[in-house]
Amino acid sequence: MSKLVIVESPTKAKTIARFLGQDYVVESSYGHIRDLPKKDIGVDVDHDFKPTYEIPDNSKKQIAKLKKATAKADEVILASDEDREGEAIAWHLTKALKLDPKKTKRIVFHEITKKAIAEALENPRTLNQDLVDAQQARRVLDRLVGYKLSPLLWKKVRMGLSAGRVQSVTVRLIVEREREIEKFKPQEYWSIEALLSQKDKKEEFIAKLAKKDGKVVPKLGVKNKKEADQILADLKDAKYKIVDVRKKERKKSPAPPFITSTLQQEAARKLGFSAKQTMMFAQRLYEGITLNGESTGLISYMRTDSYNLSEDALKEAKDTIVKEYGAKYALDKPRYYKKKSKGAQEAHEAVRPTSPARTPESIKEHLEPREFKLYRLIWQRMIACQMTEAVMDSTAVDIEADKYLFRANGSVIKFDGFIKVYIEGRDDNKKPIQENLLPDLSVDEILRLIKLDPQKHSTEPPARYSDASLIKALEERGIGRPSTYAPTLSTVTTRGYVEKEEKRYHPKDIGVLVNDLLVEHFPNIVDFEFTAKMEEDLDDIAEKNKEWVPVIAKFYEPFAKNIKIKDKQLDKKEITEKKTDKKCPECKKPMVIKFGRFGQFYACSGYPDCKKTEPLEEEKKEMAKLEEESKEKCEKCGAKMLVKRGRFGPFLACSKYPDCKSTKAIMKPTGVKCPKCNKGDIVEKKSKKGRLFFACDQYPDCKNAMWTKPTGDKCKKCGNLMVFAAKGESKCGDKDCKG
């Protein structure tokens, strides 16, 4: 008796085949084998939004192969991923292969291991139509928004634009954050620190001004140098006496195991991975890596909202902790975490190693470097969540100086616990767990003042979104689900609405324009609460609490009506052109600011009779400055090189164009010498996709490059360049170095 198992990935098929006997044949569908048509909406809005599916050309050969295999098999088992997407793939297979969905077996598993596959085969089920309907509703909804709203954008703004439920909300977050930054007005404030020591002792520590006349001095309490100088004058002859010492033991618990969103956030913080990269490497680890000649799944399913961990995994984790770190680091009973949120049903386990006993170092030689880093991160997080708490001794010392009170805070790790393995990253790069160490101090002790240090500060605007903080913002608002974060972030960048500079999202002119248009005329599409409510409706469909057609109808009817109204009301010129007082130098008609494919520019309002265009004033100044700085001659003919504007910004072109078509990229200097070759300088460059990076100008002889701007300092630990980090901090450019 032959049994055919169909999965969606050839790598997954190879891994599963290891665990099955000769009675089983494992084949792959190579992803989705049916989809809505590319050149047509494919949804009948007049008949209950019935979708029309077709088999893409690149899937027809594989379908033919699967049909032959199905004909030979006594039994067909569908084993695509366990989430809604996987359920939909299985459903499409029943349609394409003409299988009876009520008789065809469906199996799901959270990890690709022998035990998990065996348990799945012993407990098959039929297709879950509710999950299929939820995925189908999302697909139809997104198709309706895209195919109805995008043509309106083409007509009223520019060809090639697109709109989507989640992507448009994401762009709105980025645009609104940029406006917060633009409106931000920095405030000056001062802090006063006292460098102190005990009498006749060399050990120094810092105390910060906390109170004046018994009242707390807030962060912005000392507003300028004059006030700071007055405090210094008041303290000229002051004695520094300890009036209170408070010691407290505190415990810190580990973060829960990874779910999709936290995995993407932490991989961005600690490894510098984009969400797309994280999911790509996680997919490889899940489907199987060749270990000792055999394909082995290394992690559980990576699209999940659940914090659950299997009892087997918990037991193995404990045994590993005892073996690797000692019994004092292991818990008596497992630590459990509550379900993350409503609708957390994409999978039933957190992201974890399939075998916690499989340490990262034991398989390092079998993994590509980035796969290893991600596996190590997942392993550390899961192991740490089952380790004992960290115990710290915290000390707070109040020091009286006339009418002022200074406070010194310090803590020391008493028992490292889970910190031995893993500490969760932060977006703000703020204080580590172990802080300022304090000497043994006692009440009434008189201290020696070494110096008073007034420091000027300025409040900072909110930081632009990184991959980590943007995913966190989407998750907190209930927008999107595990499978949507990575493609959404990739889409808003590739469509040209935003760009990433030094791993932070900046809105482009066209992104701001489209966002403002949608906010004003299609508020529901970019409304945070509305989009989150739609996600809840999709969850309700999956949980059999709602039917999918009424959910789509409730959204579509007012949406389609509004499309028709706006098609008549909106005027392209009013949207894409801004009037100015500037006159055309050729025909004297007013110039307007237009939105082009590569940004804003001046254009004559007399177009098409007059086709005069000019860059904006800011760009003119930038180009003139670049031209002045470059002073380069053409390498081919020796003529002067001029600064021109291209798709990815300014570049140098020969002044004898079109006779000489020589061009050269503009490399902005950073003033930092390359430490690897000691010959070149680190300059600012842009990748083929327009992404900013920093590299040695001696390429290809020297291939030193980094994504973050270097400070010019070298890491004291490893010698690599230090790079700028958040909140004015710096860190080592080598991700593996903790310097």
N, C-alpha and C positions, 0 to 999 in steps of 0.2 A: 504494500500500500504506500503510495507516494503522497507527500504533503508539500504544498507550495506555500512558502512564507514570503510575503511581499513587504518590503520596507521602502523608505524614500531615498536612501543614500547607499551608494555602492560600498563605501567604507563601513557603514553600519551592517550591511549585508555580510561583508567579509568577517566582521567580528562575531556576529550572531551564528554564522555557519560553523564556527569553532565548537559551539556548545550543543549542536544538534547532530543526531545520528544520520545514517545513510538513507533513512526513510524521508529525510527532509531536503528540499531544494530551496535555496534562498535567492531571491531576485530583488532588484531595485527598480523603482519607478522613476528614479532621477528627479525627485521633487514632484511638483504638481503636474498632472498629465491632462488636466482640463482647466480652462480659465475663461473669463469673459473675453470677447473679441477685442483686438487691439485698436481697430479702426472704426469701431461702432460702439454705442453706449451699451448695447447688449442687455438692457433691462426694459421690459414692457411696462411702462408706468400706468397704462390703462387697464392692465389685467393683473392686479395684485403683485406688481413689480417682479413678474416672472423673469428670472435671468436666463439668458441663452449662453450656453457654454460650448466651447469648441476645443478640439485637440490641436495645440500648436504644432507647426511643422517639425520642430526639433524633438517632439515627443512621439510622433507617429511610428517611427522605427521601433522604439522601445515598447509601444503598445502592441505592435504586431508580435514582438517576441514574447510578451507576457500572455497574449491570447493563446499562443502555441503551448506555452508552459501550463496555462490553466486547463487547456483541453486534455493534457496528459495527466493532470493531477486528480487524485481522488478527493482531495480536500484542499481548500484555499484558506489561508490564515493571513489576515491583514495586520501588520505590526508597525504601522507608522507611529510617529511621536504621540504622546498622550494628551497634548493640549488640543485646543479647538482647531488649530491649523492641521494637526496630524489627523484629527477625526474627519476633517473635510477632505483631506487627501484620500483617506480610506473610502469615504463615500463616493468620491469621483472615480475611484478605481472600480467600485461595484457597477457604476454606470458605464464606464468605458469598456469593461470586460464582460458586461451583461451578467453580473453575479446577483443572486438573490440576497439582498441585504439582511433579510430575516434569517437566512440559513448560513450565511458566510460568517466565519468566526473572526472576532476582533480581539487582539490581545494588546495590553499596555504594560509598560514597566518603567521604573524610575531610573534604572541603571542597566548597563549592558554587562551583566555578569551571569555565570552559569546558573546560580541559584534563582536570580530574578527572572530569567527566561523560563526556567523550569516551572516556577510558580505561576507565571503568566499562562503557559500552555495548559496547566492544570485547571486554570480558572478563566477560560475564555468567556467573552460576552458577545452580544450583537452590537451593531453600530448604535451610538447614542445620537439620535436625530436632533435632540435639543442643542448639543454642542455644535452639530453641523449647521443648524439654523442660526445660531449665534454668530458663527464665522461667516455664514452666507449673508446675514443682515449687515455685518460690518463691511463686507466686500461691496454689497449693493449700495449701501449708504455712501461709502467713499467714492464709488463710481458715479453716483448721482451728483454729488458735490463737485467732483472733478470735471465731469463732462458737461455740466450745466453752467458752472461758475467760471471755469477756465476760458471758454470761448468769449465770455463777456469781458474778461480781462484782456484778451487778445484784441478785441474790438475797441475797447475804451482806453487801453494803456499801451500794450505792446505784444507782438506775437511771441509765442514760446513761454508765456507765463503760466503758472498753475496755482491752484488753490486746493486746500484739503483741510478736513476737520482738525486733525491734530497738528499738522505742519503749520497751519495759519495761526493757531494759538501759540505755538512755540515761537514763531517769528514775533508775535505780539509781546511775549515776555522779554525778548531780546531788545526790541525797540523801546519798550517802556523803561527798561533798565538803563538804556543809553540816555533817555531823556532825563531820568533821575540824576545821572552823572552830569549832564549838561547844565541842569538847573542848580546843581550843588554849589554852595558858596562856602569855601573853607573858613573855619574859625580858628583863630590863634588861641592857644592856651599853654600854660606852663606847668611843669611839675617840679617839685623840690625834693631832692634826695639827699639824705645824710649818710656819708660813709663813716661808720663807727667801729670802734673796737673796745674791748675790755681794757682797763688800765693794766699796764705792764705786760700786755699780750699783743702779738703781731696779727692774729687772725682778724680779718676785717669782714664786715657785712653791711648790707644796705637797708636803710629804713626810709619809707616814703611818707611825706606829709599827709596826714589823714584828717586832722581836726584843728579848728581854731576857736578858742573860747568855748570849747565843749561842743561845737557844731561841726558836722561833717563838711569837709571841703570837697565838693563834687569834682568830677573829671575836668569840667570847664570852669572851675571856681577861680583859678588864678588866670586872669584874662590877658595880661600883657606884661612886658618887661618891668614897667613901673611898679606893678603890684608885686612881682617877684622880688625886685630889689628892696621893696619895703619889708618883705618877710625876712630877707637876709639881714637887713639892718636891725630888725627887731630881735634877731637871734644872735647878734654879735657877741654878747657876753653870757649867753644862756648856758645852763647846765643841763646835761642829758641824763635823766634819771628814769630807770625802769619802774613803771607803776603797775604793770600787770604782765603775767606770763601764762598763756593758756596752751596746754598740750592736749592733743586729742588723737586717738587712734581712729583712722578711717579706712574703710574697705572699698575697693573698686572691683566691679564685676566686669566680665568680658562682654564684648558685643556678641549678638546672636550670629548663627551661621549665615552664610550668604543667601540672599534671594537675588533675582535678576538685577534689580535696580541697585542694590548695595554692592554687588559684584562689579557692575559697570562703574559706579562711583569710586570705589576703592582702587580699581585697576587704573582709573584715570589719575587719581592722586599719587599712588605709589609707583606705578609702572609707566605712566605717561601714555597709556593706550586710549584710543578713541573708543566710543561705545561699539562701533562697528568692528574694530579689531578685537576687542574683548570677546564678542560673541563668535567671531570667526575662529579664534583659538580655542574657545570653550567648546565649540561644536566638534573640533578635531579631537579634543580630549574625551568628549562624551562618546563619539562614534568609535573610537579605537585607535591606539598607537601600537606599532609593532614592538613588542617586547619579547626578546629571546625567540624570534621567528614567528610569533603569534600575535594577532591583532587583539588588543586588550582595551576595554573601555575604562578610562581612568577616573571620570567624575560622573555624578548623577546628572539627570536632565537639568539643563541650565536656564530654562524658561519657567520660572516658578515664583509664586507669591507666598509660599509656605515656609514656615520655620521648622517644620517637623523633621525629626531624624529617626531612622529605624532603630529598633532595639538591638539588632545585630551590629549596626554601625556604632552605636553608643558603647556596646560592650568591647568592641575591637579598639575604639578610641581610648577607652580606659586602660586596656592592656598595653597599648602603645605608649601612653603617658607614663605608666609605671616603668616600662622598659627603658624609655628614652630619658626620662627626667627624675624618676623616683616616686615612691608611693605618696610622699607628702604633697605632690602636685596633683594627685588624682582625687576626684570627688567620691564620697561614700555612695551617694545616689546620683543618677544622671540629672543634669540641669535641663529643664524643658522651657521652651519659649512659646508664647501665645501666637495664634494666627495673626498675620500682619494686618489684614484689612478685610472689609466686606468684599466678597467676590474673589477671595484668594483661593481659587480652585483651578488654576492653570496646571498645577501639578501637586503632588501630595508630599513632597520632601524638599528640604532646602538643597542648595548646591553644595555638594560634599564629595570627598574622594570615595570611590567605590570600595576601596580598602584602606581605612585609616592607617593600617600597618605598613602600607607602601609609602615610605618616606620619600620626599623630593630627591634627596641625594642618591637614593638607591636606584633611581631611574633617570637621573640627569643625562647620562650618556645617550639615552634613547630619544631624547626630546630636543627639538629645535629651541634655541635660547629663550624665545618669547613664550613658547609653550611651557617650558620649565618654570619661568617666572610666574605665569598664571597658575599653574598647578601648585607651586609652592605657596602662593597666596591663599588659594582655596584650602589647601591642607592645613596651613597655619591657623586660619580662621576657625575651621571646624575643630581642630585639636584644642585651641585656646578656649573655645566656648564650653569645653568640658573639663577645664582645669580650675583649681582653687582660686579664690579671690586674691588680689594683691592687697597687702596690708601696708599702710603708710602711717608714720608718725608725723602729724602736722603740728607746727608751733606758731603761735601768733604772739608777738611781743609789743606792748605799748610803751612808748618812751616819751616822757614829758619834757618839754623844753619851754619854760615860761608859759605863755598862753597857748602854745602850740603842742600838738601831739603827733608823734611819728609812729608808724607801725612797720614792723619787720615780720614778714611771713616766710616760713620755710617748711620744707617737708623732706623726708627721707624715706626711701623704700625699706620697710622692715622685713617684708617677705615678698619676693617678686611674683609668686603665683603665675597666673597666665601671661604676665608681662614677659616672662622668660621666652615665650614663643612669639607673641604678637601684640602690637598696640595699634588700635584703629587710627587711621589717618584723619587729618582735619584739613578743611579748605583754607583756613586762615593761618596755618603754620605757627600757631601760638604755642604757649609754654609747654614743655615736656612734662611728663609725670613727676620726675624728680626735679625739684626746684632748688632755690637758694638754701644752702646748708647753714644752719645757725649754730654758734657755740652754746655751751651750757650757761644760760643766763638766769639771774634770779631777781626778784622784786627788791627795790630800793638800791640796786647797784648803780653806781655812777659810771657813765661811759665816757670814753675819750672821743671827741669829734676830730676826725681827720680832715674832712672838708665837706662843705655844702655845695651841692651841684644843681643849679637851676637849669632846666632843659626846656627849650622851646619846641612846641609841637603844633601840628595843624590837623584839624579833623579831616578825614578822608571820605570821598564819595563811596557809595556801595560798589563792590567789585563787579566787573563784567562777568557774565556766566562762563564757567568752564563746563566741560562735559559732565563732571561730577555734580556741580551745583545746579545745572540745568535739568538733569534727570531728577534730582532731588525735588526741585520746584514743581516739575510735572507730576511727580508721584504724590507730593503733598496736596496738590489740587485735585487729585483723582483723575488726571488726564492721561489717557493711554494705558497700556497694559504691558507686561514683560516683553512681549514680542514686538512692540511698536517703538520702544525708545531708540534703539540703534538705527533702524531705517529712517525714523523721523529726523534725527540729528544729521544724518547723512544727506537726506533730501533737501533740507533747507539750505545746506551749504552748496550742493551741486546745482541747485536751481538758481543760485546767485542772489538769494535774498539776504544772506549773511556771509561773513567770512571769518576765518579764524586767524588771529594774530597772537603769537606767543600763547597758544592754547586757550585763548579767550574769544568769545563770540562778539563780533561787531556787526551791526546792521548796515547793509549797503543802501544807497539812495533808493533803489527800486524796491527794496524790502520795506523801507519806511513808507514809500508812496502807496504800495499795495496794502500794507497794514492799515494805513489811515483810511483808505477807500473802504476796506472791509468793515472796520470799526464803525464808520459813519453809516454805511448803506446795508451791511449784512451783519448786524451786531451779534446775532445768534451763532454765526460761524466761528467767531473769535471770542465768544463769551466763555469765561472759565467755568462758571457754574453750569451753563447749558451743556458744554462739552463733557463735563464730569457726569452730569445726569444721563447723557446719552450712553456713557460707558456703563453706568448702573443698569440702564435698560438692557444693554447687551448681556450683562451678567444675569439679569432676570430671565432673559430668553434661554440662556444656557442652563439655568436652574429650573426651567419649566414653569416659571411664574408669569410669563408673558408670551404672546404669539408675536412672531417677527414682522408679519405684514402690517398689523396696526401700528407698530412702533415706527416703521418706515413711513407709513402714510401720514401719521401725525406730524412728522418732520417735513415731508416732501411738499405737501399741499401749500402751506404758506410760503415755503422756500421758492417753489416754482412760480408762484404768483408774484413774488417780489422780484424775481429775475426779469420777468416781463416788464414790470413797472420801471425798473432801473435801466433796462435796455433803452427805453424811450426817454427817460429823464436825463441820464448822464451824458455829458458832452466831453469828448476826448480832449479838446483844447483846454477846457477848464481844469481837467485833471492833470494833464502832462505838461502844461506850459505856465510859467510865471511871468507876468509883465514886469518890465524894468524901465528905468529912465534912460538907459544906454541907447545910443543911436548907431545904426549900422554904418560902418565907415565907407561902404560902397554906395548904398542907395539912400541913406539917411532915414530909413524907416526904423521904428522902434525894434530893439532886440528883445527876445524873450529867452527865458531859461527853459531848456527842454531836457527830458530824461532820455539818454541814449543807452545803448547796450553796455557801455563801459562807464556810465555815470552822467552827471549833469554837464551841460555846455550851453554857451550862448548861440542862438540861431536867429537869423533875420526873420521878422514876421512877414516879410514879403515873399517867402518861399511859396511856390517853386520858381518865381521869376528871379529872385535873388537867393543864392544858395550859400551865402556867407555864414561861416561858423567860427567861433573862437572858444578857447578854453576859459573857464571862470577865472576871476582875478587871483584867487588863492592858488589855483593850479598853475597859472602863468608865473607867479612868484616862485613856486616850487620848481618849475621847469627851468626858469632863469638861474635859480640858485644851483641846480644840478649841473647846468651847462657851464656855469662859472667854475664850479668845483672840479668838473671833469677835465676841461681843457685838453681833451684827447684828440689825436689825429687818426684818420682812417688808416688801418693796418694795411689796406690794399693799395690805396692811391695817395695817401698822405694829406688829403683834404680835411678840413675841420669837421668834427662830428657834432651833430645837432641833437637836441633832446626832442623826441617825439612821443606821442601818447599812443599806447597800444592796448591790447586786450587786458594785459596784466599790469598796466601802469606805464610809467615813463621808460623809454629805452633810448639808446644812442643810435643814430642813423647817419650815414654819410651825407654831407651837404651837396654832393654831386649826383644825388639820386635824380633820375633813374639810370644815369650812365654807370653809376656805381651803387650797388644794392647792399653794401656791407652794413651790418648792424651789430650791436653789442649790448649786452645787459649792463644796466647801471648798478654798480655795487656800492652801497652806502657804507662808509667806514664806521667802525665802532670804537676805534682807538685802542683795540686790544690785540696784542701780539699772539700769534698761534704758538702754544706751548709744545706742540708735537714736532713741528719742523723747524721752529725758531727762525724761519725766514719770512713767512707771509704774515698778513694781518687778517683778523677775523672781520668779515664784511657781511652786510645784510643782503640776503638774496630772496628770490621767490621761486617756488617749485613750479612744475608744469601746471599744477592745479591752482596756482595763485597763492599758495600757502607760504607765509614768511618763515625763513629759517636763517641760521648763521653758520658761515663756513669759511675755511681758509681760502684766501685769494690765489693760492698756489695750486689749486685743483687743476689737473688730475694728479699732480705729483704728491700733493698732500690732501687726504680725504677727510680731514677733521671737520665735523659738522655737528650742529645741535639745533634743537627747535626753540630753545629759550635764549634770550639775549645774555651774553656774558658780562660780568661786572668788571673784569680785568684782574680780580684777585684770584689766587690759586688756593685750592683746598689744602689745608695743613696736613690732612690725613693721607690723601692719595696723589696730590699734585695736579689734578685736573682743574679746569677753569670753574670758578664759582659762577652761578647764574642768578638772575633776579627771580625772586619769589613774591608771593602775595604780601601785602601790608608792609612794603619796604624792606622785607627780609631778603636774605640770600641763602642759597644752598649749593651743594656740590652738583655739578652738571652730570656726574656719573650716578645713575639711579641706584646702583648697587652699593655706593659708598654712603655712609651715614654722616659724613662730614658737613 
